[in-house]
């Protein structure tokens, strides 16, 4: 993982191996995920699942428990909002 802090929005870069990713977690705010290369699945505690391919983008309420798993080697950018009050 590589990250930069721009204003109040951290931008994180991940290079996931197939089958790896981020286990169930939450953030106190909103997030977005952009697939620079590869294919990932993001699944939410609510049962919703999204498959994102190269160029795919999803903005979501990160207060809902979720995970991100690479289906193939994947390069991903994640942006997380500042915490909600």
Short mmCIF file of the C-alpha atoms (twelve columns), coordinates in Angstrom:
data_MODEL
# 
_entry.id   MODEL 
# 
loop_
_atom_site.group_PDB 
_atom_site.id 
_atom_site.type_symbol 
_atom_site.label_atom_id 
_atom_site.label_alt_id 
_atom_site.label_comp_id 
_atom_site.label_asym_id 
_atom_site.label_seq_id 
_atom_site.Cartn_x 
_atom_site.Cartn_y 
_atom_site.Cartn_z 
_atom_site.pdbx_PDB_model_num 
ATOM 1  C CA . UNK A 1  0.000   0.000   0.000   1 
ATOM 2  C CA . UNK A 2  1.170   3.479   -0.841  1 
ATOM 3  C CA . UNK A 3  -0.679  6.570   0.291   1 
ATOM 4  C CA . UNK A 4  -0.724  10.334  0.003   1 
ATOM 5  C CA . UNK A 5  -2.657  12.881  2.016   1 
ATOM 6  C CA . UNK A 6  -4.300  15.573  -0.094  1 
ATOM 7  C CA . UNK A 7  -6.335  18.055  1.932   1 
ATOM 8  C CA . UNK A 8  -8.693  15.941  4.024   1 
ATOM 9  C CA . UNK A 9  -8.861  13.072  1.517   1 
ATOM 10 C CA . UNK A 10 -6.298  10.307  1.774   1 
ATOM 11 C CA . UNK A 11 -5.694  8.496   -1.509  1 
ATOM 12 C CA . UNK A 12 -4.393  4.947   -1.126  1 
ATOM 13 C CA . UNK A 13 -2.827  2.802   -3.846  1 
ATOM 14 C CA . UNK A 14 -2.966  -0.974  -3.541  1 
ATOM 15 C CA . UNK A 15 -1.375  -3.650  -5.722  1 
ATOM 16 C CA . UNK A 16 -3.342  -6.769  -4.779  1 
ATOM 17 C CA . UNK A 17 -2.339  -10.293 -5.685  1 
ATOM 18 C CA . UNK A 18 -5.100  -12.620 -6.878  1 
ATOM 19 C CA . UNK A 19 -7.309  -13.619 -3.928  1 
ATOM 20 C CA . UNK A 20 -5.897  -10.885 -1.665  1 
ATOM 21 C CA . UNK A 21 -7.386  -7.558  -0.645  1 
ATOM 22 C CA . UNK A 22 -8.971  -5.853  2.320   1 
ATOM 23 C CA . UNK A 23 -10.971 -7.951  4.810   1 
ATOM 24 C CA . UNK A 24 -14.251 -6.747  6.328   1 
ATOM 25 C CA . UNK A 25 -13.870 -3.207  7.670   1 
ATOM 26 C CA . UNK A 26 -15.611 0.171   8.017   1 
ATOM 27 C CA . UNK A 27 -14.676 3.858   7.900   1 
ATOM 28 C CA . UNK A 28 -16.540 6.730   9.523   1 
ATOM 29 C CA . UNK A 29 -17.367 8.406   6.208   1 
ATOM 30 C CA . UNK A 30 -17.566 7.831   2.491   1 
ATOM 31 C CA . UNK A 31 -15.128 6.157   0.130   1 
ATOM 32 C CA . UNK A 32 -14.540 5.560   -3.546  1 
ATOM 33 C CA . UNK A 33 -12.625 2.859   -5.349  1 
ATOM 34 C CA . UNK A 34 -11.142 3.063   -8.852  1 
ATOM 35 C CA . UNK A 35 -9.726  0.008   -10.611 1 
ATOM 36 C CA . UNK A 36 -6.601  1.108   -12.453 1 
ATOM 37 C CA . UNK A 37 -5.947  -2.426  -13.653 1 
ATOM 38 C CA . UNK A 38 -7.412  -5.836  -12.871 1 
ATOM 39 C CA . UNK A 39 -10.703 -7.046  -11.459 1 
ATOM 40 C CA . UNK A 40 -12.027 -6.903  -7.877  1 
ATOM 41 C CA . UNK A 41 -15.173 -7.769  -6.017  1 
ATOM 42 C CA . UNK A 42 -16.470 -5.491  -3.285  1 
ATOM 43 C CA . UNK A 43 -19.064 -6.999  -0.970  1 
ATOM 44 C CA . UNK A 44 -21.154 -5.236  1.661   1 
ATOM 45 C CA . UNK A 45 -22.646 -6.551  4.896   1 
ATOM 46 C CA . UNK A 46 -26.057 -5.731  3.402   1 
ATOM 47 C CA . UNK A 47 -25.508 -8.492  0.803   1 
ATOM 48 C CA . UNK A 48 -24.800 -6.165  -2.126  1 
ATOM 49 C CA . UNK A 49 -21.850 -7.198  -4.300  1 
ATOM 50 C CA . UNK A 50 -20.148 -5.361  -7.129  1 
ATOM 51 C CA . UNK A 51 -17.620 -6.673  -9.614  1 
ATOM 52 C CA . UNK A 52 -15.352 -3.898  -10.862 1 
ATOM 53 C CA . UNK A 53 -13.062 -4.289  -13.866 1 
ATOM 54 C CA . UNK A 54 -10.292 -2.065  -15.217 1 
ATOM 55 C CA . UNK A 55 -11.646 1.495   -15.331 1 
ATOM 56 C CA . UNK A 56 -14.462 0.660   -12.898 1 
ATOM 57 C CA . UNK A 57 -15.418 3.124   -10.174 1 
ATOM 58 C CA . UNK A 58 -17.702 2.942   -7.153  1 
ATOM 59 C CA . UNK A 59 -18.496 5.605   -4.549  1 
ATOM 60 C CA . UNK A 60 -20.172 4.318   -1.390  1 
ATOM 61 C CA . UNK A 61 -21.029 4.824   2.264   1 
ATOM 62 C CA . UNK A 62 -18.035 3.214   3.970   1 
ATOM 63 C CA . UNK A 63 -19.836 3.118   7.314   1 
ATOM 64 C CA . UNK A 64 -21.414 -0.095  5.983   1 
ATOM 65 C CA . UNK A 65 -19.059 -3.038  6.611   1 
ATOM 66 C CA . UNK A 66 -17.404 -4.101  3.363   1 
ATOM 67 C CA . UNK A 67 -14.453 -5.979  1.878   1 
ATOM 68 C CA . UNK A 68 -12.455 -5.791  -1.339  1 
ATOM 69 C CA . UNK A 69 -10.966 -8.940  -2.894  1 
ATOM 70 C CA . UNK A 70 -8.942  -9.101  -6.119  1 
ATOM 71 C CA . UNK A 71 -10.112 -11.758 -8.558  1 
ATOM 72 C CA . UNK A 72 -6.868  -11.277 -10.531 1 
ATOM 73 C CA . UNK A 73 -3.717  -9.196  -9.927  1 
ATOM 74 C CA . UNK A 74 -5.193  -5.693  -9.466  1 
ATOM 75 C CA . UNK A 75 -4.056  -2.096  -9.027  1 
ATOM 76 C CA . UNK A 76 -6.577  -0.042  -7.102  1 
ATOM 77 C CA . UNK A 77 -6.946  3.554   -5.904  1 
ATOM 78 C CA . UNK A 78 -9.089  4.175   -2.807  1 
ATOM 79 C CA . UNK A 79 -10.158 7.604   -1.554  1 
ATOM 80 C CA . UNK A 80 -11.633 7.991   1.928   1 
ATOM 81 C CA . UNK A 81 -13.512 11.100  3.095   1 
ATOM 82 C CA . UNK A 82 -12.762 12.821  6.352   1 
ATOM 83 C CA . UNK A 83 -14.656 11.380  9.310   1 
ATOM 84 C CA . UNK A 84 -18.275 12.365  9.687   1 
ATOM 85 C CA . UNK A 85 -19.275 14.000  12.927  1 
# 
